[in-house]
Amino acid sequence: MRQPFHEALGLNQAIEDLARTIRALHTVDTHISDGNDNEGCRISLSRLLMADLGAVEAAERKAWAVVVKGGAL
């Protein structure tokens, strides 16, 4: 029964990481007024956002694989 719990924790962590990146991107968009600094931060955070989305997708696939195999989240 450890596998479903482990996969659920992995998915939860990936979603939390994504949420933090979104909050950081929002902060950069709304609070940094210098165009050069803003753009550099946005580019880095946008790349991180895409990586976080990929991590959520991978964690979701693992969690669903456990459910399909008969485990329960």
C-alpha positions as a printed Julia matrix, in Angstrom:
73×3 Matrix{Float64}:
  0.0    0.0     0.0
  3.05   2.24    0.14
  3.17   2.76   -3.64
 -0.13   4.67   -3.99
  0.77   6.91   -1.06
  4.23   7.54   -2.49
  2.84   8.4    -5.92
  0.24  10.73   -4.39
  2.97  12.54   -2.48
  5.01  12.88   -5.67
  2.05  14.36   -7.51
  1.31  16.72   -4.63
  4.93  17.93   -4.57
  4.94  18.51   -8.33
  1.74  20.56   -8.07
  3.18  22.59   -5.17
  6.33  23.31   -7.2
  4.18  24.45  -10.13
  2.12  26.71   -7.84
  5.29  28.33   -6.45
  6.58  29.02   -9.94
  3.25  30.54  -10.96
  3.26  32.78   -7.88
  6.84  33.88   -8.64
  5.94  34.64  -12.25
  2.92  36.66  -11.09
  5.12  38.6    -8.66
  7.61  39.41  -11.4
  4.82  40.55  -13.72
  3.15  42.76  -11.13
  5.96  44.08   -8.95
  9.15  44.53  -10.98
  9.04  47.75  -12.95
 12.47  47.65  -14.62
 11.87  46.2   -18.09
 15.27  44.52  -18.42
 15.14  42.75  -15.06
 11.51  41.84  -15.61
 12.19  40.21  -18.97
 15.18  38.22  -17.72
 13.19  36.89  -14.77
 10.18  36.12  -16.97
 12.29  34.06  -19.38
 13.85  32.01  -16.57
 10.54  31.52  -14.8
  8.8   30.59  -18.05
 11.35  27.85  -18.61
 10.9   26.67  -15.04
  7.13  26.75  -15.56
  7.42  24.42  -18.54
  9.68  22.06  -16.56
  7.2   22.09  -13.67
  4.33  21.3   -16.04
  6.33  18.34  -17.34
  6.96  17.15  -13.78
  3.24  17.37  -12.96
  2.4   15.43  -16.1
  4.94  12.71  -15.27
  3.76  12.45  -11.65
  0.15  12.29  -12.8
  0.98   9.45  -15.21
  2.69   7.51  -12.41
 -0.24   8.04  -10.06
 -2.77   6.94  -12.67
 -0.68   3.87  -13.47
 -0.99   2.85   -9.82
 -4.76   3.39   -9.93
 -5.14   1.38  -13.13
 -3.09  -1.47  -11.67
 -5.56  -1.71   -8.8
 -4.06   0.6    -6.22
 -5.98   3.52   -4.85
 -4.76   7.02   -4.25
